[in-house]
Amino acid sequence: MTLVHRVRRLSTALAASVIVATASPVFAQEISDAHLQAAREAVDAINATDMFDGILPAAAAALKSTLIEKNPDLQELITATVDQKALEMAGRRADLEKEAGLAYARVFPVEDLNAIAAFYNSPAGKKLLADGPIVTREVTKAADIWQRGIVRDLAEVVGKSLKEEADRRAKAAPATEGAAPAPEGEAPAAAN
C-alpha cells in the first residue's frame, strides 16, 4: 500500500511540474488547418522539438531511480511497470508537436512558414541544421579570442593614456607648488 501512495504522490508531482513547464496562454485567434499544417511542416523541417526527445525517458529513469531507492526489493516490478507505462505514454508526443505548431502559427504567417520549411528542407538548410552547431562553436571561439584581445588592448591604451596624463600633470605640478590655491574659476597664482 505504501508503494502505491508513493507512486501516486510522485506521479502527481511529476505531472504538475510538466503542466507548469509546458503551460502556454490560450489565444482567442483561430488558426486555419492550412496555417497549422504549414507550421507543423516548418517545425518538422527545423527539428524544433528534437531537444525534447529525452523528456519521457528521463522522467521514467528518475521515477525508477526514486522508487527503487525506496523499495529495492521491488526493482524488477518497478522497472517493468515504469517502462510499460512510459511506452504507453509515448503517443502523447503528438501533443507537443501540436503545441509547437500552434506556437509557430501564432507568430509566423503561412507564407513565412512555407519559406522556412522550404529552406530547411533544401540541401543548404539541411547543411545549416547539421553544421550550424559547429559553426556556432567556431564563432564563439573566435569571439572569445577577440574579446580577450580587445580587453587587453583597451587596458593597454587606457593605461598608456593615463600614464601620459599623469606625467603631464607631474611636470606641471612644480610650477604651481607653494602657490596659494586659486579662487574658483581663476588660475593659480605664481609662487614668489
Z-matrix of the N, CA and C atoms (Angstrom, degrees):
N
C 1 1.445
C 2 1.535 1 111.44
N 3 1.317 2 116.76 1 -37.21
C 4 1.452 3 121.24 2 179.95
C 5 1.523 4 110.96 3 -63.83
N 6 1.308 5 117.33 4 -41.59
C 7 1.461 6 121.56 5 178.95
C 8 1.523 7 110.72 6 -60.21
N 9 1.305 8 117.07 7 -42.69
C 10 1.464 9 121.22 8 -179.98
C 11 1.523 10 110.35 9 -61.55
N 12 1.321 11 117.19 10 -43.61
C 13 1.468 12 120.45 11 179.40
C 14 1.529 13 111.14 12 -65.57
N 15 1.318 14 116.64 13 -39.67
C 16 1.461 15 120.00 14 178.81
C 17 1.522 16 110.81 15 -64.07
N 18 1.324 17 115.70 16 -43.41
C 19 1.463 18 120.24 17 179.17
C 20 1.519 19 109.99 18 -62.17
N 21 1.320 20 117.12 19 -44.04
C 22 1.474 21 120.33 20 179.67
C 23 1.523 22 111.22 21 -62.20
N 24 1.335 23 116.75 22 -45.72
C 25 1.460 24 119.99 23 -179.36
C 26 1.523 25 111.10 24 -64.18
N 27 1.309 26 116.54 25 -44.46
C 28 1.457 27 120.60 26 179.60
C 29 1.527 28 111.02 27 -65.60
N 30 1.318 29 116.22 28 -40.98
C 31 1.467 30 120.47 29 178.78
C 32 1.517 31 110.87 30 -64.81
N 33 1.321 32 116.57 31 -41.16
C 34 1.461 33 120.70 32 179.07
C 35 1.525 34 110.23 33 -63.93
N 36 1.320 35 116.70 34 -44.81
C 37 1.461 36 120.33 35 178.94
C 38 1.522 37 111.07 36 -63.29
N 39 1.318 38 116.40 37 -42.53
C 40 1.460 39 121.24 38 179.04
C 41 1.526 40 110.76 39 -63.84
N 42 1.317 41 116.74 40 -44.99
C 43 1.464 42 120.87 41 179.65
C 44 1.522 43 110.86 42 -63.31
N 45 1.324 44 116.71 43 -41.58
C 46 1.462 45 120.16 44 179.80
C 47 1.522 46 110.74 45 -63.71
N 48 1.321 47 116.94 46 -41.76
C 49 1.461 48 118.91 47 -179.84
C 50 1.524 49 111.71 48 -67.38
N 51 1.322 50 117.42 49 -36.18
C 52 1.468 51 120.85 50 177.39
C 53 1.524 52 110.11 51 -66.35
N 54 1.327 53 117.13 52 -42.41
C 55 1.467 54 121.04 53 179.85
C 56 1.517 55 110.20 54 -62.52
N 57 1.325 56 117.40 55 -45.96
C 58 1.458 57 120.86 56 179.90
C 59 1.523 58 110.49 57 -63.91
N 60 1.320 59 116.58 58 -41.36
C 61 1.465 60 120.36 59 -177.79
C 62 1.520 61 112.88 60 -68.19
N 63 1.323 62 117.15 61 -31.62
C 64 1.464 63 119.12 62 -175.31
C 65 1.518 64 113.47 63 -106.90
N 66 1.325 65 117.29 64 2.62
C 67 1.461 66 119.65 65 -178.31
C 68 1.520 67 109.80 66 -64.92
N 69 1.323 68 115.82 67 140.03
C 70 1.452 69 120.15 68 176.98
C 71 1.515 70 108.26 69 -137.43
N 72 1.316 71 116.16 70 149.78
C 73 1.451 72 118.37 71 -179.68
C 74 1.525 73 111.16 72 -65.76
N 75 1.298 74 114.91 73 146.16
C 76 1.460 75 120.13 74 179.48
C 77 1.520 76 107.58 75 -90.43
N 78 1.305 77 115.85 76 130.01
C 79 1.454 78 120.80 77 -179.84
C 80 1.520 79 109.16 78 -104.15
N 81 1.318 80 114.54 79 145.49
C 82 1.456 81 119.95 80 -176.67
C 83 1.526 82 112.22 81 -76.35
N 84 1.319 83 118.10 82 -19.54
C 85 1.454 84 119.54 83 -175.90
C 86 1.525 85 111.30 84 -65.55
N 87 1.300 86 114.45 85 143.07
C 88 1.465 87 120.73 86 176.81
C 89 1.519 88 108.37 87 -90.23
N 90 1.299 89 115.34 88 137.24
C 91 1.456 90 120.88 89 178.29
C 92 1.519 91 107.28 90 -113.12
N 93 1.322 92 115.40 91 124.96
C 94 1.466 93 119.60 92 -177.58
C 95 1.522 94 110.41 93 -68.26
N 96 1.319 95 115.23 94 160.80
C 97 1.467 96 120.28 95 177.81
C 98 1.525 97 111.05 96 -62.07
N 99 1.343 98 116.46 97 -38.86
C 100 1.468 99 120.29 98 179.67
C 101 1.532 100 110.51 99 -65.11
N 102 1.331 101 116.00 100 -39.84
C 103 1.458 102 121.22 101 179.43
C 104 1.531 103 109.78 102 -65.69
N 105 1.320 104 116.29 103 -44.64
C 106 1.462 105 121.02 104 179.12
C 107 1.529 106 111.07 105 -64.53
N 108 1.324 107 116.62 106 -39.28
C 109 1.468 108 120.28 107 178.25
C 110 1.530 109 110.72 108 -63.73
N 111 1.334 110 116.17 109 -42.69
C 112 1.467 111 119.90 110 177.90
C 113 1.530 112 110.21 111 -62.77
N 114 1.326 113 116.16 112 -39.10
C 115 1.465 114 120.29 113 178.89
C 116 1.527 115 110.93 114 -65.53
N 117 1.315 116 116.54 115 -42.87
C 118 1.471 117 119.90 116 179.40
C 119 1.528 118 111.00 117 -63.80
N 120 1.329 119 116.51 118 -38.00
C 121 1.468 120 119.81 119 177.88
C 122 1.529 121 110.92 120 -65.92
N 123 1.336 122 116.39 121 -38.73
C 124 1.465 123 119.84 122 177.71
C 125 1.528 124 110.39 123 -66.97
N 126 1.328 125 116.71 124 -43.82
C 127 1.467 126 121.44 125 178.54
C 128 1.522 127 109.98 126 -59.27
N 129 1.319 128 115.96 127 -43.39
C 130 1.463 129 120.64 128 179.19
C 131 1.529 130 110.90 129 -66.08
N 132 1.327 131 116.33 130 -41.28
C 133 1.465 132 120.31 131 -177.58
C 134 1.526 133 112.08 132 -64.66
N 135 1.333 134 117.03 133 -37.01
C 136 1.472 135 119.74 134 -177.51
C 137 1.522 136 112.64 135 -94.35
N 138 1.319 137 116.33 136 4.59
C 139 1.470 138 120.70 137 179.80
C 140 1.530 139 111.22 138 54.99
N 141 1.335 140 115.77 139 40.82
C 142 1.461 141 121.07 140 -173.33
C 143 1.519 142 114.06 141 -62.13
N 144 1.319 143 117.80 142 -27.20
C 145 1.464 144 118.86 143 -176.80
C 146 1.521 145 113.22 144 -105.84
N 147 1.315 146 117.57 145 3.42
C 148 1.469 147 120.10 146 -178.80
C 149 1.525 148 112.47 147 -58.50
N 150 1.327 149 116.27 148 -33.39
C 151 1.463 150 119.43 149 -177.55
C 152 1.526 151 112.40 150 -66.52
N 153 1.329 152 116.80 151 -12.42
C 154 1.462 153 120.41 152 -179.15
C 155 1.525 154 112.80 153 -99.68
N 156 1.318 155 116.68 154 6.32
C 157 1.465 156 120.75 155 -178.71
C 158 1.522 157 112.95 156 -58.04
N 159 1.293 158 117.45 157 -30.74
C 160 1.459 159 120.80 158 -175.18
C 161 1.513 160 115.73 159 -87.19
N 162 1.329 161 118.55 160 -0.03
C 163 1.466 162 119.95 161 -175.52
C 164 1.522 163 112.07 162 -61.86
N 165 1.313 164 117.99 163 -54.05
C 166 1.467 165 120.18 164 -177.78
C 167 1.526 166 111.36 165 -65.36
N 168 1.335 167 119.72 166 -46.74
C 169 1.469 168 118.07 167 176.81
C 170 1.534 169 112.90 168 -59.79
N 171 1.320 170 117.36 169 -38.55
C 172 1.468 171 120.30 170 179.17
C 173 1.521 172 111.02 171 -67.24
N 174 1.337 173 116.25 172 -40.85
C 175 1.466 174 119.72 173 177.94
C 176 1.523 175 110.46 174 -63.70
N 177 1.323 176 116.40 175 -41.72
C 178 1.469 177 120.39 176 178.94
C 179 1.526 178 110.59 177 -64.48
N 180 1.303 179 117.35 178 -43.44
C 181 1.469 180 120.84 179 179.60
C 182 1.525 181 111.10 180 -63.78
N 183 1.332 182 116.68 181 -42.35
C 184 1.465 183 120.33 182 179.12
C 185 1.523 184 111.00 183 -64.76
N 186 1.329 185 116.07 184 -42.54
C 187 1.463 186 120.03 185 179.37
C 188 1.524 187 110.47 186 -63.62
N 189 1.329 188 116.67 187 -44.99
C 190 1.472 189 120.27 188 178.14
C 191 1.523 190 110.41 189 -59.15
N 192 1.308 191 116.14 190 -46.74
C 193 1.458 192 120.56 191 -178.32
C 194 1.523 193 111.51 192 -60.06
N 195 1.315 194 116.39 193 -45.93
C 196 1.464 195 120.82 194 -179.85
C 197 1.517 196 111.37 195 -63.60
N 198 1.324 197 115.94 196 -46.88
C 199 1.467 198 119.53 197 -177.68
C 200 1.527 199 111.97 198 -68.18
N 201 1.311 200 117.17 199 -39.63
C 202 1.466 201 120.60 200 179.98
C 203 1.527 202 110.44 201 -68.34
N 204 1.326 203 116.43 202 -36.22
C 205 1.462 204 120.10 203 177.71
C 206 1.527 205 110.80 204 -61.11
N 207 1.320 206 116.17 205 -38.42
C 208 1.468 207 120.75 206 -178.90
C 209 1.522 208 112.45 207 -83.74
N 210 1.330 209 116.64 208 -25.06
C 211 1.467 210 121.56 209 -177.40
C 212 1.526 211 110.23 210 -138.21
N 213 1.322 212 118.36 211 68.33
C 214 1.462 213 120.44 212 -176.09
C 215 1.526 214 113.36 213 -61.16
N 216 1.309 215 117.14 214 -24.77
C 217 1.463 216 120.33 215 -179.93
C 218 1.524 217 112.28 216 -70.97
N 219 1.334 218 117.39 217 -15.02
C 220 1.470 219 121.54 218 -178.33
C 221 1.532 220 112.19 219 -108.41
N 222 1.317 221 117.07 220 22.00
C 223 1.465 222 121.43 221 -174.64
C 224 1.522 223 112.93 222 -53.19
N 225 1.315 224 118.04 223 -49.18
C 226 1.467 225 120.40 224 -177.76
C 227 1.522 226 111.37 225 -63.34
N 228 1.325 227 117.07 226 -44.46
C 229 1.464 228 121.14 227 179.83
C 230 1.527 229 110.42 228 -63.90
N 231 1.318 230 116.37 229 -45.11
C 232 1.469 231 120.67 230 -179.80
C 233 1.525 232 110.00 231 -61.61
N 234 1.318 233 117.33 232 -47.78
C 235 1.465 234 121.21 233 -179.01
C 236 1.520 235 111.16 234 -59.77
N 237 1.316 236 116.73 235 -48.43
C 238 1.467 237 120.57 236 -178.98
C 239 1.523 238 111.12 237 -63.59
N 240 1.325 239 116.75 238 -42.93
C 241 1.468 240 120.58 239 -177.39
C 242 1.523 241 111.32 240 -67.36
N 243 1.322 242 116.45 241 -47.44
C 244 1.469 243 119.62 242 -179.46
C 245 1.526 244 110.16 243 -63.03
N 246 1.325 245 117.60 244 -43.68
C 247 1.463 246 120.42 245 178.96
C 248 1.524 247 111.60 246 -60.81
N 249 1.325 248 116.48 247 -43.68
C 250 1.470 249 120.58 248 -179.78
C 251 1.525 250 110.69 249 -63.46
N 252 1.324 251 116.40 250 -46.87
C 253 1.467 252 119.95 251 -178.17
C 254 1.532 253 111.36 252 -67.90
N 255 1.311 254 116.86 253 -34.83
C 256 1.467 255 119.75 254 177.57
C 257 1.525 256 110.50 255 -65.34
N 258 1.323 257 116.84 256 -41.34
C 259 1.468 258 120.08 257 177.01
C 260 1.521 259 111.07 258 -62.71
N 261 1.328 260 116.46 259 -39.13
C 262 1.464 261 119.92 260 178.37
C 263 1.525 262 111.01 261 -64.27
N 264 1.318 263 117.03 262 -30.73
C 265 1.466 264 120.75 263 -178.07
C 266 1.528 265 113.18 264 -87.05
N 267 1.309 266 117.79 265 -8.27
C 268 1.469 267 121.03 266 -177.20
C 269 1.524 268 112.22 267 -58.24
N 270 1.314 269 117.41 268 -30.46
C 271 1.461 270 120.91 269 179.23
C 272 1.516 271 113.27 270 -63.78
N 273 1.314 272 116.31 271 -18.84
C 274 1.460 273 119.45 272 179.90
C 275 1.525 274 112.37 273 -72.81
N 276 1.310 275 116.83 274 -3.98
C 277 1.463 276 120.66 275 175.91
C 278 1.529 277 109.84 276 -60.00
N 279 1.325 278 116.31 277 -29.54
C 280 1.467 279 120.65 278 178.73
C 281 1.528 280 110.96 279 -59.92
N 282 1.334 281 117.28 280 -30.24
C 283 1.467 282 120.61 281 177.78
C 284 1.529 283 110.56 282 -62.70
N 285 1.318 284 115.77 283 -41.40
C 286 1.462 285 120.13 284 178.57
C 287 1.522 286 110.58 285 -65.10
N 288 1.322 287 116.19 286 -43.15
C 289 1.464 288 120.11 287 179.21
C 290 1.528 289 110.47 288 -60.78
N 291 1.326 290 116.30 289 -41.00
C 292 1.464 291 120.71 290 179.55
C 293 1.528 292 110.24 291 -64.61
N 294 1.329 293 117.00 292 -45.41
C 295 1.469 294 120.31 293 179.97
C 296 1.524 295 111.33 294 -64.12
N 297 1.323 296 116.86 295 -38.46
C 298 1.466 297 120.06 296 177.40
C 299 1.526 298 109.86 297 -63.85
N 300 1.324 299 116.65 298 -42.55
C 301 1.461 300 120.52 299 177.43
C 302 1.518 301 111.45 300 -61.01
N 303 1.329 302 116.40 301 -42.89
C 304 1.469 303 120.42 302 178.48
C 305 1.530 304 110.79 303 -63.15
N 306 1.318 305 116.83 304 -41.42
C 307 1.464 306 120.19 305 179.67
C 308 1.529 307 110.90 306 -60.84
N 309 1.318 308 116.71 307 -44.62
C 310 1.468 309 120.12 308 178.49
C 311 1.524 310 110.90 309 -68.15
N 312 1.325 311 117.67 310 -38.50
C 313 1.464 312 121.20 311 -179.24
C 314 1.522 313 111.36 312 -65.43
N 315 1.327 314 117.53 313 -31.65
C 316 1.467 315 120.64 314 179.10
C 317 1.526 316 111.74 315 -70.45
N 318 1.317 317 116.61 316 -26.95
C 319 1.461 318 120.56 317 -174.41
C 320 1.526 319 112.83 318 -98.73
N 321 1.331 320 116.84 319 -38.65
C 322 1.460 321 120.74 320 -173.86
C 323 1.522 322 111.60 321 -110.94
N 324 1.335 323 117.06 322 138.39
C 325 1.468 324 119.40 323 172.98
C 326 1.537 325 110.07 324 -72.34
N 327 1.319 326 115.87 325 164.18
C 328 1.466 327 121.85 326 -177.10
C 329 1.526 328 111.54 327 -53.79
N 330 1.335 329 116.95 328 -43.26
C 331 1.464 330 120.68 329 -177.29
C 332 1.529 331 110.92 330 -60.15
N 333 1.331 332 116.54 331 -43.75
C 334 1.466 333 120.07 332 179.24
C 335 1.523 334 110.90 333 -65.78
N 336 1.318 335 116.59 334 -41.37
C 337 1.470 336 120.42 335 179.52
C 338 1.524 337 110.73 336 -62.28
N 339 1.336 338 115.83 337 -41.53
C 340 1.470 339 119.42 338 177.92
C 341 1.527 340 111.02 339 -64.29
N 342 1.337 341 116.27 340 -39.59
C 343 1.468 342 120.35 341 178.76
C 344 1.529 343 110.79 342 -66.46
N 345 1.321 344 116.53 343 -40.70
C 346 1.474 345 120.83 344 177.80
C 347 1.523 346 109.88 345 -61.12
N 348 1.327 347 115.84 346 -49.25
C 349 1.471 348 120.11 347 -179.31
C 350 1.524 349 110.66 348 -62.35
N 351 1.336 350 116.32 349 -42.52
C 352 1.468 351 119.47 350 -179.32
C 353 1.529 352 110.53 351 -61.99
N 354 1.325 353 116.30 352 -45.34
C 355 1.463 354 118.47 353 -179.34
C 356 1.528 355 111.50 354 -64.31
N 357 1.321 356 117.23 355 -50.41
C 358 1.470 357 119.46 356 -174.93
C 359 1.526 358 113.26 357 -72.85
N 360 1.321 359 117.46 358 -14.46
C 361 1.463 360 120.18 359 172.88
C 362 1.527 361 111.54 360 -90.19
N 363 1.343 362 116.60 361 -8.88
C 364 1.467 363 120.63 362 177.87
C 365 1.529 364 109.00 363 -78.95
N 366 1.340 365 116.63 364 164.36
C 367 1.474 366 118.69 365 176.99
C 368 1.536 367 112.66 366 -56.83
N 369 1.330 368 116.88 367 -40.15
C 370 1.470 369 119.63 368 179.87
C 371 1.527 370 110.84 369 -65.49
N 372 1.326 371 116.42 370 -42.05
C 373 1.463 372 120.10 371 179.11
C 374 1.516 373 112.25 372 -65.25
N 375 1.329 374 115.75 373 -41.03
C 376 1.472 375 119.68 374 178.18
C 377 1.526 376 110.48 375 -65.18
N 378 1.328 377 115.72 376 -37.96
C 379 1.468 378 119.12 377 177.84
C 380 1.525 379 110.14 378 -66.38
N 381 1.321 380 116.94 379 -39.71
C 382 1.461 381 120.24 380 177.82
C 383 1.527 382 110.79 381 -61.33
N 384 1.321 383 116.65 382 -44.17
C 385 1.465 384 119.85 383 178.11
C 386 1.528 385 111.32 384 -62.86
N 387 1.328 386 115.92 385 -41.83
C 388 1.467 387 119.84 386 -177.11
C 389 1.526 388 112.22 387 -73.65
N 390 1.320 389 116.70 388 -43.22
C 391 1.462 390 120.46 389 -173.09
C 392 1.523 391 113.84 390 -102.96
N 393 1.323 392 117.41 391 -6.77
C 394 1.461 393 120.95 392 179.55
C 395 1.519 394 113.57 393 -54.39
N 396 1.329 395 118.60 394 -45.12
C 397 1.471 396 118.95 395 179.00
C 398 1.532 397 113.06 396 -61.68
N 399 1.331 398 116.72 397 -34.05
C 400 1.469 399 120.08 398 178.21
C 401 1.525 400 109.39 399 -66.60
N 402 1.333 401 116.07 400 -45.90
C 403 1.458 402 120.77 401 179.58
C 404 1.528 403 109.83 402 -62.97
N 405 1.322 404 116.72 403 -43.29
C 406 1.465 405 120.78 404 179.25
C 407 1.522 406 110.60 405 -59.67
N 408 1.322 407 116.80 406 -43.13
C 409 1.467 408 120.95 407 178.59
C 410 1.528 409 110.17 408 -61.55
N 411 1.333 410 117.61 409 -43.14
C 412 1.466 411 121.05 410 -179.59
C 413 1.530 412 111.35 411 -66.95
N 414 1.335 413 116.46 412 -40.45
C 415 1.465 414 120.03 413 177.89
C 416 1.527 415 109.76 414 -64.58
N 417 1.323 416 117.27 415 -39.70
C 418 1.461 417 121.18 416 178.24
C 419 1.525 418 110.63 417 -63.05
N 420 1.332 419 116.95 418 -41.77
C 421 1.473 420 120.17 419 176.46
C 422 1.525 421 110.18 420 -60.92
N 423 1.341 422 115.93 421 -46.43
C 424 1.465 423 120.23 422 -179.87
C 425 1.527 424 110.59 423 -61.36
N 426 1.327 425 116.99 424 -41.02
C 427 1.464 426 120.84 425 179.20
C 428 1.525 427 110.96 426 -65.14
N 429 1.324 428 117.49 427 -37.77
C 430 1.465 429 120.69 428 177.29
C 431 1.523 430 111.17 429 -63.41
N 432 1.334 431 116.32 430 -44.66
C 433 1.465 432 120.91 431 178.66
C 434 1.524 433 109.69 432 -63.84
N 435 1.334 434 116.53 433 -45.50
C 436 1.460 435 121.52 434 179.04
C 437 1.523 436 110.07 435 -60.12
N 438 1.339 437 116.76 436 -43.75
C 439 1.463 438 121.20 437 -179.10
C 440 1.531 439 110.85 438 -61.22
N 441 1.325 440 116.51 439 -46.18
C 442 1.469 441 119.10 440 179.25
C 443 1.532 442 110.47 441 -60.97
N 444 1.331 443 116.65 442 -41.44
C 445 1.460 444 120.48 443 179.37
C 446 1.517 445 112.32 444 -65.55
N 447 1.313 446 116.65 445 -43.51
C 448 1.462 447 120.04 446 -177.66
C 449 1.526 448 110.53 447 -68.62
N 450 1.327 449 117.11 448 -37.90
C 451 1.468 450 121.02 449 177.53
C 452 1.528 451 109.45 450 -64.79
N 453 1.336 452 116.77 451 -45.43
C 454 1.469 453 121.64 452 179.12
C 455 1.522 454 110.15 453 -60.86
N 456 1.347 455 116.50 454 -48.97
C 457 1.460 456 120.47 455 -177.03
C 458 1.524 457 111.56 456 -66.09
N 459 1.325 458 117.37 457 -38.87
C 460 1.463 459 120.43 458 178.25
C 461 1.522 460 109.98 459 -63.25
N 462 1.331 461 117.02 460 -46.08
C 463 1.464 462 120.57 461 178.87
C 464 1.527 463 110.35 462 -61.02
N 465 1.333 464 116.77 463 -39.30
C 466 1.461 465 121.46 464 -179.32
C 467 1.526 466 111.47 465 -65.41
N 468 1.343 467 117.85 466 -48.99
C 469 1.468 468 119.62 467 -177.63
C 470 1.523 469 111.46 468 -70.11
N 471 1.329 470 117.33 469 -35.40
C 472 1.465 471 119.53 470 177.12
C 473 1.527 472 109.42 471 -67.46
N 474 1.336 473 117.13 472 -43.28
C 475 1.464 474 120.46 473 177.67
C 476 1.517 475 111.73 474 -59.24
N 477 1.334 476 116.27 475 -43.87
C 478 1.466 477 121.19 476 179.09
C 479 1.524 478 110.31 477 -63.13
N 480 1.323 479 116.33 478 -44.62
C 481 1.460 480 120.86 479 -179.18
C 482 1.529 481 110.90 480 -64.24
N 483 1.327 482 116.64 481 -43.05
C 484 1.465 483 120.13 482 179.24
C 485 1.527 484 110.91 483 -65.19
N 486 1.330 485 117.17 484 -39.17
C 487 1.468 486 120.84 485 178.39
C 488 1.519 487 110.08 486 -63.77
N 489 1.338 488 116.97 487 -44.17
C 490 1.467 489 120.39 488 178.85
C 491 1.522 490 110.63 489 -60.71
N 492 1.327 491 117.02 490 -42.44
C 493 1.466 492 120.91 491 179.57
C 494 1.524 493 110.32 492 -66.65
N 495 1.332 494 116.94 493 -40.53
C 496 1.471 495 120.39 494 178.65
C 497 1.527 496 110.20 495 -64.31
N 498 1.338 497 117.07 496 -41.87
C 499 1.465 498 120.82 497 177.50
C 500 1.525 499 110.54 498 -63.22
N 501 1.327 500 117.17 499 -42.10
C 502 1.466 501 121.07 500 179.27
C 503 1.524 502 110.17 501 -61.99
N 504 1.325 503 116.24 502 -43.16
C 505 1.467 504 120.04 503 179.79
C 506 1.535 505 110.97 504 -67.84
N 507 1.330 506 116.15 505 -35.91
C 508 1.466 507 119.42 506 179.69
C 509 1.527 508 110.42 507 -65.57
N 510 1.325 509 116.91 508 -38.19
C 511 1.468 510 120.39 509 178.38
C 512 1.520 511 110.81 510 -69.01
N 513 1.316 512 116.98 511 -35.13
C 514 1.462 513 120.95 512 -178.92
C 515 1.520 514 111.14 513 -77.79
N 516 1.290 515 120.19 514 -22.56
C 517 1.458 516 124.08 515 -175.33
C 518 1.524 517 113.32 516 -63.74
N 519 1.371 518 122.08 517 -43.49
C 520 1.464 519 120.22 518 -178.47
C 521 1.525 520 112.96 519 -61.31
N 522 1.283 521 119.93 520 -30.14
C 523 1.461 522 122.57 521 -179.43
C 524 1.514 523 111.14 522 -66.29
N 525 1.305 524 118.40 523 -28.60
C 526 1.462 525 120.84 524 -177.88
C 527 1.517 526 111.79 525 -106.76
N 528 1.334 527 117.87 526 3.95
C 529 1.456 528 121.42 527 -178.17
C 530 1.518 529 109.92 528 -66.37
N 531 1.309 530 117.30 529 135.45
C 532 1.456 531 122.27 530 178.15
C 533 1.512 532 112.94 531 84.50
N 534 1.286 533 119.47 532 -8.46
C 535 1.457 534 121.96 533 179.20
C 536 1.509 535 109.44 534 -80.50
N 537 1.307 536 114.98 535 151.00
C 538 1.467 537 119.74 536 177.04
C 539 1.514 538 108.28 537 -70.31
N 540 1.337 539 115.87 538 146.14
C 541 1.458 540 117.57 539 178.76
C 542 1.520 541 110.27 540 -60.67
N 543 1.291 542 116.09 541 139.38
C 544 1.459 543 121.70 542 -179.35
C 545 1.508 544 109.59 543 -77.12
N 546 1.318 545 116.85 544 144.15
C 547 1.468 546 118.84 545 173.21
C 548 1.521 547 108.47 546 -61.10
N 549 1.303 548 114.86 547 156.18
C 550 1.461 549 119.64 548 -176.80
C 551 1.512 550 110.95 549 -54.33
N 552 1.308 551 115.44 550 132.55
C 553 1.452 552 121.09 551 176.17
C 554 1.519 553 113.77 552 88.00
N 555 1.345 554 119.32 553 -4.72
C 556 1.462 555 121.73 554 -179.95
C 557 1.518 556 110.13 555 -113.47
N 558 1.324 557 115.81 556 158.18
C 559 1.463 558 121.29 557 177.10
C 560 1.523 559 108.47 558 -75.77
N 561 1.350 560 118.04 559 149.26
C 562 1.468 561 119.97 560 179.40
C 563 1.531 562 110.84 561 -64.92
N 564 1.326 563 115.49 562 148.31
C 565 1.465 564 120.94 563 179.02
C 566 1.519 565 109.23 564 -76.53
N 567 1.336 566 116.61 565 146.19
C 568 1.466 567 121.08 566 179.46
C 569 1.522 568 109.05 567 -74.68
N 570 1.336 569 116.29 568 146.66
C 571 1.468 570 121.47 569 179.73
C 572 1.517 571 109.62 570 -75.68
N 573 1.325 572 118.44 571 144.88
C 574 1.465 573 122.82 572 -179.73
C 575 1.477 574 111.47 573 -90.05
